[in-house]
Amino acid sequence: MRISVVGAGIAGLSVAWALSKRGHQVMLFEQGPVPNPMGASGDHHRIIRRAYGAGSGYGAAISEAYEAWNELWADLGRSHLDPRGFMAVSREPGDEAEDYLNGLREGGWPCEVLDPGAAAERWPFLDPDTIRYAFHSPEGGALLSRRIAFDMAAWMQANGVMLRQNMKVAEVDPAHATVTTEDGRRIEADYVVVTAGAWVTKLFPDLATDLTAYRTAVVYLDPPAHLKDAWAGAPVILDVGGETDGYILPPSGDGGLKFGSGLHKRPNADADANREPEEGEGEIVRDLFAPPMRDIGQYRVLDVVTCAYTFTPDERFFVREQDNCLVVSACSGHGYKFGAAVGRRVADFVAVRDFAALRAWMRAEG
């Protein structure tokens, strides 16, 4: 089949990779370069971890995600996973970190719980007076997203995928499986897969009731000298407890120490708008992390990177089939780790057209 894929973040790259391996003729469109710094997949590193709330279903699905990444690493000839494990900190009873711990225990997955003193001794950047406990799992780490995108783009070009960078799609016609580019070119195919991230509602405005675009920012920091070694060997931090909804990636690959918080996001219907960092924004994000981080004022802001994400009301992934078109959004801030698996599942769907099975997997419903 001739298949057009719209959007070359990790979902689109993975869909194109998996479809090509199954013998399809694939054309992949991206409105900017690959990786696109404006996209949710365009930053240096992203978290992969098994921790999800009890009963969510996504924790078990991580096994398939690891299998898919391993297949990709074999094709690329090298791995872009830094397997340094992950940790989280609980500060209040019933906070999200505690929910993650319960999910790990429910699944029987490896986890070590440390009291405040032991946690601060192992990770000196923590203030033990502000936490209830920390927990650590060796299973997880950082996916080096920019390196992944560069290598996947090279694989596409070496394996017959027609990669169209800096070619913005302005319209998709699901009935006729055509895309029309911003400069007026009309490209016909047998099927279209749309993986446009926060830009999807520009192509399908009716999806704004299901997918809400948000603008947020992450901050890259230079830690104080007495904590540099602690951060160099630290696991990724999934959650810092309380209401912060904060995550941290230590220096890994080409990326430095990165802090981000779900508190620092706001609806932004136009993913191209409001993308310049605001004055003092880096310090605002940084300071959300005290507590539980000690000496937070000594961390120097190096860079602020804005991001555009889509979220569903229940924070599960979204998929819709319309005529000869499939819209896919592995969204809500936790989709990157499933990128390779999403690509394989979509390629399987194209072969058998079992939409109910694809939707159930995307929503981790069994």
C-alpha positions as a Python dict, from the first residue, in 0.01 Angstrom:
ca = {
    (1, 'M'): (0, 0, 0),
    (2, 'R'): (93, 364, -46),
    (3, 'I'): (66, 526, 296),
    (4, 'S'): (114, 890, 393),
    (5, 'V'): (217, 963, 752),
    (6, 'V'): (165, 1320, 874),
    (7, 'G'): (395, 1431, 1155),
    (8, 'A'): (745, 1301, 1230),
    (9, 'G'): (764, 1306, 1606),
    (10, 'I'): (837, 974, 1770),
    (11, 'A'): (494, 835, 1683),
    (12, 'G'): (518, 928, 1315),
    (13, 'L'): (877, 812, 1284),
    (14, 'S'): (785, 482, 1446),
    (15, 'V'): (476, 432, 1231),
    (16, 'A'): (679, 498, 916),
    (17, 'W'): (954, 261, 1036),
    (18, 'A'): (712, -22, 1114),
    (19, 'L'): (507, 22, 796),
    (20, 'S'): (818, 25, 581),
    (21, 'K'): (943, -297, 740),
    (22, 'R'): (613, -458, 643),
    (23, 'G'): (664, -369, 278),
    (24, 'H'): (448, -58, 242),
    (25, 'Q'): (547, 246, 35),
    (26, 'V'): (563, 525, 294),
    (27, 'M'): (582, 902, 259),
    (28, 'L'): (643, 1084, 588),
    (29, 'F'): (563, 1456, 614),
    (30, 'E'): (709, 1691, 876),
    (31, 'Q'): (640, 2064, 888),
    (32, 'G'): (992, 2136, 1015),
    (33, 'P'): (1323, 1952, 1038),
    (34, 'V'): (1363, 1609, 1198),
    (35, 'P'): (1390, 1631, 1492),
    (36, 'N'): (1165, 1936, 1510),
    (37, 'P'): (1250, 2147, 1818),
    (38, 'M'): (892, 2277, 1820),
    (39, 'G'): (746, 1928, 1866),
    (40, 'A'): (691, 1736, 2188),
    (41, 'S'): (946, 1477, 2073),
    (42, 'G'): (1215, 1728, 1985),
    (43, 'D'): (1397, 1765, 2317),
    (44, 'H'): (1716, 1583, 2422),
    (45, 'H'): (1586, 1316, 2658),
    (46, 'R'): (1263, 1164, 2784),
    (47, 'I'): (1175, 927, 3069),
    (48, 'I'): (1098, 558, 3029),
    (49, 'R'): (962, 384, 3340),
    (50, 'R'): (715, 119, 3441),
    (51, 'A'): (555, 308, 3729),
    (52, 'Y'): (188, 390, 3674),
    (53, 'G'): (-99, 407, 3914),
    (54, 'A'): (-251, 78, 4027),
    (55, 'G'): (-491, -61, 3768),
    (56, 'S'): (-389, 176, 3487),
    (57, 'G'): (-273, -99, 3250),
    (58, 'Y'): (14, 105, 3109),
    (59, 'G'): (268, -42, 3351),
    (60, 'A'): (222, -387, 3201),
    (61, 'A'): (236, -243, 2849),
    (62, 'I'): (592, -123, 2913),
    (63, 'S'): (712, -480, 2850),
    (64, 'E'): (597, -450, 2490),
    (65, 'A'): (750, -102, 2469),
    (66, 'Y'): (1091, -242, 2565),
    (67, 'E'): (1056, -518, 2305),
    (68, 'A'): (977, -260, 2037),
    (69, 'W'): (1271, -40, 2135),
    (70, 'N'): (1500, -342, 2119),
    (71, 'E'): (1382, -413, 1765),
    (72, 'L'): (1452, -51, 1674),
    (73, 'W'): (1798, -56, 1833),
    (74, 'A'): (1881, -363, 1624),
    (75, 'D'): (1777, -180, 1306),
    (76, 'L'): (1967, 136, 1398),
    (77, 'G'): (2275, -58, 1500),
    (78, 'R'): (2296, 104, 1844),
    (79, 'S'): (2084, 173, 2151),
    (80, 'H'): (1975, 518, 2262),
    (81, 'L'): (1852, 409, 2605),
    (82, 'D'): (2043, 521, 2914),
    (83, 'P'): (1925, 251, 3162),
    (84, 'R'): (1995, 440, 3483),
    (85, 'G'): (1666, 346, 3653),
    (86, 'F'): (1409, 579, 3803),
    (87, 'M'): (1300, 704, 4142),
    (88, 'A'): (1021, 908, 4297),
    (89, 'V'): (967, 1094, 4623),
    (90, 'S'): (651, 1102, 4833),
    (91, 'R'): (584, 1412, 5042),
    (92, 'E'): (217, 1375, 5129),
    (93, 'P'): (-11, 1074, 5191),
    (94, 'G'): (-189, 975, 4871),
    (95, 'D'): (23, 1187, 4637),
    (96, 'E'): (103, 1069, 4288),
    (97, 'A'): (436, 921, 4393),
    (98, 'E'): (255, 696, 4638),
    (99, 'D'): (14, 594, 4364),
    (100, 'Y'): (310, 498, 4146),
    (101, 'L'): (458, 292, 4428),
    (102, 'N'): (129, 107, 4471),
    (103, 'G'): (125, 35, 4098),
    (104, 'L'): (474, -115, 4111),
    (105, 'R'): (379, -331, 4406),
    (106, 'E'): (58, -443, 4236),
    (107, 'G'): (257, -559, 3934),
    (108, 'G'): (530, -723, 4141),
    (109, 'W'): (797, -512, 3969),
    (110, 'P'): (1133, -436, 4134),
    (111, 'C'): (1131, -148, 4379),
    (112, 'E'): (1334, -38, 4682),
    (113, 'V'): (1184, 200, 4939),
    (114, 'L'): (1417, 426, 5138),
    (115, 'D'): (1342, 635, 5447),
    (116, 'P'): (1426, 1008, 5430),
    (117, 'G'): (1772, 977, 5581),
    (118, 'A'): (1879, 689, 5360),
    (119, 'A'): (1737, 862, 5052),
    (120, 'A'): (1928, 1184, 5121),
    (121, 'E'): (2247, 990, 5188),
    (122, 'R'): (2219, 819, 4850),
    (123, 'W'): (2095, 1130, 4667),
    (124, 'P'): (2234, 1437, 4846),
    (125, 'F'): (2022, 1680, 4642),
    (126, 'L'): (1718, 1574, 4850),
    (127, 'D'): (1614, 1756, 5169),
    (128, 'P'): (1524, 1471, 5407),
    (129, 'D'): (1314, 1699, 5628),
    (130, 'T'): (1061, 1749, 5345),
    (131, 'I'): (991, 1390, 5235),
    (132, 'R'): (812, 1082, 5370),
    (133, 'Y'): (1016, 833, 5168),
    (134, 'A'): (1173, 775, 4829),
    (135, 'F'): (1163, 465, 4613),
    (136, 'H'): (1389, 343, 4336),
    (137, 'S'): (1358, 92, 4054),
    (138, 'P'): (1647, -23, 3835),
    (139, 'E'): (1407, -75, 3544),
    (140, 'G'): (1390, 245, 3342),
    (141, 'G'): (1595, 547, 3253),
    (142, 'A'): (1630, 806, 2977),
    (143, 'L'): (1551, 772, 2609),
    (144, 'L'): (1783, 1002, 2413),
    (145, 'S'): (1514, 1147, 2189),
    (146, 'R'): (1716, 1372, 1960),
    (147, 'R'): (1965, 1096, 1886),
    (148, 'I'): (1675, 860, 1820),
    (149, 'A'): (1519, 1102, 1571),
    (150, 'F'): (1845, 1164, 1385),
    (151, 'D'): (1915, 792, 1350),
    (152, 'M'): (1558, 708, 1253),
    (153, 'A'): (1562, 976, 983),
    (154, 'A'): (1883, 826, 846),
    (155, 'W'): (1729, 477, 855),
    (156, 'M'): (1424, 607, 661),
    (157, 'Q'): (1639, 754, 388),
    (158, 'A'): (1845, 435, 362),
    (159, 'N'): (1539, 209, 349),
    (160, 'G'): (1314, 373, 95),
    (161, 'V'): (1088, 588, 313),
    (162, 'M'): (1020, 920, 139),
    (163, 'L'): (1093, 1167, 418),
    (164, 'R'): (957, 1512, 340),
    (165, 'Q'): (1106, 1754, 591),
    (166, 'N'): (995, 2119, 603),
    (167, 'M'): (676, 2028, 417),
    (168, 'K'): (369, 2134, 610),
    (169, 'V'): (41, 1952, 549),
    (170, 'A'): (-250, 2193, 537),
    (171, 'E'): (-537, 1951, 475),
    (172, 'V'): (-617, 1582, 497),
    (173, 'D'): (-902, 1426, 298),
    (174, 'P'): (-987, 1099, 479),
    (175, 'A'): (-1234, 982, 216),
    (176, 'H'): (-981, 996, -67),
    (177, 'A'): (-662, 935, 139),
    (178, 'T'): (-502, 1254, 14),
    (179, 'V'): (-297, 1522, 182),
    (180, 'T'): (-256, 1875, 56),
    (181, 'T'): (58, 2063, 149),
    (182, 'E'): (77, 2429, 239),
    (183, 'D'): (221, 2511, -104),
    (184, 'G'): (-75, 2347, -279),
    (185, 'R'): (60, 2004, -371),
    (186, 'R'): (-196, 1724, -351),
    (187, 'I'): (-50, 1379, -273),
    (188, 'E'): (-261, 1069, -320),
    (189, 'A'): (-221, 746, -122),
    (190, 'D'): (-420, 440, -23),
    (191, 'Y'): (-422, 532, 343),
    (192, 'V'): (-321, 820, 572),
    (193, 'V'): (-197, 806, 931),
    (194, 'V'): (-195, 1137, 1117),
    (195, 'T'): (45, 1168, 1410),
    (196, 'A'): (56, 1548, 1429),
    (197, 'G'): (72, 1592, 1806),
    (198, 'A'): (-43, 1933, 1928),
    (199, 'W'): (-107, 2037, 1567),
    (200, 'V'): (-369, 1769, 1502),
    (201, 'T'): (-665, 1997, 1575),
    (202, 'K'): (-551, 2229, 1296),
    (203, 'L'): (-616, 1943, 1057),
    (204, 'F'): (-923, 1808, 1242),
    (205, 'P'): (-1084, 2094, 1439),
    (206, 'D'): (-1361, 1865, 1565),
    (207, 'L'): (-1104, 1677, 1776),
    (208, 'A'): (-1063, 1978, 2005),
    (209, 'T'): (-1329, 1823, 2229),
    (210, 'D'): (-1109, 1513, 2277),
    (211, 'L'): (-759, 1658, 2258),
    (212, 'T'): (-658, 1976, 2439),
    (213, 'A'): (-328, 2140, 2347),
    (214, 'Y'): (-114, 2287, 2624),
    (215, 'R'): (194, 2503, 2629),
    (216, 'T'): (452, 2431, 2895),
    (217, 'A'): (826, 2479, 2948),
    (218, 'V'): (1119, 2285, 3088),
    (219, 'V'): (1432, 2438, 3236),
    (220, 'Y'): (1792, 2323, 3198),
    (221, 'L'): (1998, 2392, 3507),
    (222, 'D'): (2359, 2396, 3622),
    (223, 'P'): (2356, 2249, 3974),
    (224, 'P'): (2580, 2383, 4251),
    (225, 'A'): (2930, 2235, 4257),
    (226, 'H'): (2872, 2024, 4567),
    (227, 'L'): (2582, 1839, 4397),
    (228, 'K'): (2721, 1785, 4046),
    (229, 'D'): (2852, 1436, 4117),
    (230, 'A'): (2523, 1332, 4278),
    (231, 'W'): (2329, 1439, 3970),
    (232, 'A'): (2574, 1276, 3728),
    (233, 'G'): (2493, 932, 3870),
    (234, 'A'): (2128, 990, 3961),
    (235, 'P'): (1833, 795, 3821),
    (236, 'V'): (1561, 983, 3638),
    (237, 'I'): (1305, 1125, 3881),
    (238, 'L'): (949, 1047, 3788),
    (239, 'D'): (779, 1252, 4058),
    (240, 'V'): (894, 1480, 4340),
    (241, 'G'): (579, 1433, 4546),
    (242, 'G'): (312, 1663, 4679),
    (243, 'E'): (122, 1870, 4423),
    (244, 'T'): (426, 1968, 4216),
    (245, 'D'): (372, 1707, 3941),
    (246, 'G'): (745, 1749, 3888),
    (247, 'Y'): (991, 1530, 3700),
    (248, 'I'): (1367, 1554, 3651),
    (249, 'L'): (1611, 1411, 3401),
    (250, 'P'): (1975, 1412, 3508),
    (251, 'P'): (2250, 1483, 3254),
    (252, 'S'): (2234, 1208, 2991),
    (253, 'G'): (2351, 1186, 2631),
    (254, 'D'): (2359, 1538, 2489),
    (255, 'G'): (2106, 1669, 2741),
    (256, 'G'): (2180, 1844, 3066),
    (257, 'L'): (1992, 1849, 3397),
    (258, 'K'): (1626, 1915, 3312),
    (259, 'F'): (1333, 2004, 3541),
    (260, 'G'): (970, 2009, 3432),
    (261, 'S'): (637, 2038, 3615),
    (262, 'G'): (277, 1971, 3522),
    (263, 'L'): (186, 2279, 3727),
    (264, 'H'): (356, 2490, 3463),
    (265, 'K'): (121, 2429, 3172),
    (266, 'R'): (-169, 2620, 3026),
    (267, 'P'): (-413, 2563, 2741),
    (268, 'N'): (-274, 2686, 2410),
    (269, 'A'): (-497, 2606, 2115),
    (270, 'D'): (-238, 2729, 1863),
    (271, 'A'): (74, 2516, 1911),
    (272, 'D'): (280, 2770, 1717),
    (273, 'A'): (187, 3062, 1943),
    (274, 'N'): (350, 3177, 2269),
    (275, 'R'): (657, 2962, 2217),
    (276, 'E'): (921, 3213, 2323),
    (277, 'P'): (1032, 3172, 2687),
    (278, 'E'): (903, 3444, 2914),
    (279, 'E'): (1121, 3656, 3139),
    (280, 'G'): (1200, 3469, 3460),
    (281, 'E'): (1021, 3154, 3341),
    (282, 'G'): (1317, 2930, 3413),
    (283, 'E'): (1341, 3044, 3773),
    (284, 'I'): (966, 2995, 3817),
    (285, 'V'): (989, 2631, 3703),
    (286, 'R'): (1305, 2570, 3908),
    (287, 'D'): (1156, 2706, 4227),
    (288, 'L'): (859, 2469, 4208),
    (289, 'F'): (1104, 2199, 4320),
    (290, 'A'): (1174, 2336, 4668),
    (291, 'P'): (1078, 2122, 4849),
    (292, 'P'): (1205, 1851, 4816),
    (293, 'M'): (1530, 1971, 4652),
    (294, 'R'): (1781, 2141, 4880),
    (295, 'D'): (1972, 2458, 4783),
    (296, 'I'): (1739, 2519, 4489),
    (297, 'G'): (1837, 2887, 4463),
    (298, 'Q'): (2194, 2781, 4383),
    (299, 'Y'): (2091, 2609, 4059),
    (300, 'R'): (2173, 2839, 3766),
    (301, 'V'): (1930, 2856, 3472),
    (302, 'L'): (2106, 2765, 3147),
    (303, 'D'): (1814, 2738, 2905),
    (304, 'V'): (1436, 2733, 2889),
    (305, 'V'): (1262, 2521, 2624),
    (306, 'T'): (890, 2554, 2553),
    (307, 'C'): (686, 2248, 2460),
    (308, 'A'): (344, 2179, 2306),
    (309, 'Y'): (152, 1873, 2424),
    (310, 'T'): (-197, 1733, 2385),
    (311, 'F'): (-392, 1582, 2672),
    (312, 'T'): (-711, 1380, 2687),
    (313, 'P'): (-949, 1423, 2983),
    (314, 'D'): (-857, 1078, 3120),
    (315, 'E'): (-487, 1102, 3014),
    (316, 'R'): (-513, 789, 2802),
    (317, 'F'): (-396, 764, 2442),
    (318, 'F'): (-633, 855, 2160),
    (319, 'V'): (-704, 694, 1823),
    (320, 'R'): (-979, 753, 1566),
    (321, 'E'): (-1047, 591, 1231),
    (322, 'Q'): (-1230, 790, 964),
    (323, 'D'): (-1268, 645, 615),
    (324, 'N'): (-912, 588, 486),
    (325, 'C'): (-743, 777, 767),
    (326, 'L'): (-624, 695, 1119),
    (327, 'V'): (-554, 970, 1374),
    (328, 'V'): (-317, 861, 1652),
    (329, 'S'): (-216, 1056, 1961),
    (330, 'A'): (2, 885, 2222),
    (331, 'C'): (-51, 1192, 2433),
    (332, 'S'): (-92, 1332, 2784),
    (333, 'G'): (277, 1363, 2855),
    (334, 'H'): (361, 993, 2878),
    (335, 'G'): (356, 878, 2516),
    (336, 'Y'): (720, 897, 2414),
    (337, 'K'): (821, 576, 2592),
    (338, 'F'): (561, 385, 2388),
    (339, 'G'): (666, 537, 2053),
    (340, 'A'): (820, 228, 1893),
    (341, 'A'): (538, 7, 2020),
    (342, 'V'): (275, 247, 1885),
    (343, 'G'): (442, 227, 1546),
    (344, 'R'): (428, -152, 1542),
    (345, 'R'): (66, -160, 1659),
    (346, 'V'): (-44, 86, 1393),
    (347, 'A'): (136, -116, 1125),
    (348, 'D'): (-43, -429, 1249),
    (349, 'F'): (-375, -245, 1233),
    (350, 'V'): (-319, -142, 872),
    (351, 'A'): (-280, -510, 785),
    (352, 'V'): (-586, -646, 968),
    (353, 'R'): (-806, -337, 1031),
    (354, 'D'): (-910, -445, 1380),
    (355, 'F'): (-983, -100, 1520),
    (356, 'A'): (-1135, -228, 1845),
    (357, 'A'): (-813, -412, 1927),
    (358, 'L'): (-596, -109, 1844),
    (359, 'R'): (-813, 123, 2052),
    (360, 'A'): (-811, -116, 2348),
    (361, 'W'): (-431, -136, 2337),
    (362, 'M'): (-390, 240, 2302),
    (363, 'R'): (-609, 287, 2607),
    (364, 'A'): (-438, 1, 2796),
    (365, 'E'): (-771, -171, 2843),
    (366, 'G'): (-646, -525, 2807),
}
